[in-house]
Amino acid sequence: MSDIEEKLAHLIRAVDDLSDVVARQDREIVSLRLRVERLTAREAARQGESDGGVILGDERPPHY
């Protein structure tokens, strides 16, 4: 019986530790989503302000 109680205590500790990890990861995901949304909005605003000229990787810039 004491062996089972010891194993149960270890399992409870493992579940608590994993629960803490999941909660921390959830907070981090929320934070990262907010950052991505802000960056996306900033990039959309920057593209809206640009003159529409896009230089592709294989094009030479116009000053050549």
C-alpha positions, 0 to 999 in steps of 0.5 A: 500500500505504501508503494502505491501511495508513493507512486501516487504522490509522484504522479500528482507532483508530475501532473502539477509540474506539467500543469504549471508548464502548460499555464506558462506556455499559454501565457507565452502564446497569448503574448506572442499572438499579440506581438504578431498582430501588432507586427502585422498591423505595423507592416500593413500600415507601412505597405499602405504608406509606400509608393507601391514599388516592389523590388523583387530579388532578381530585379536590379534597382532603378538607379543602376 
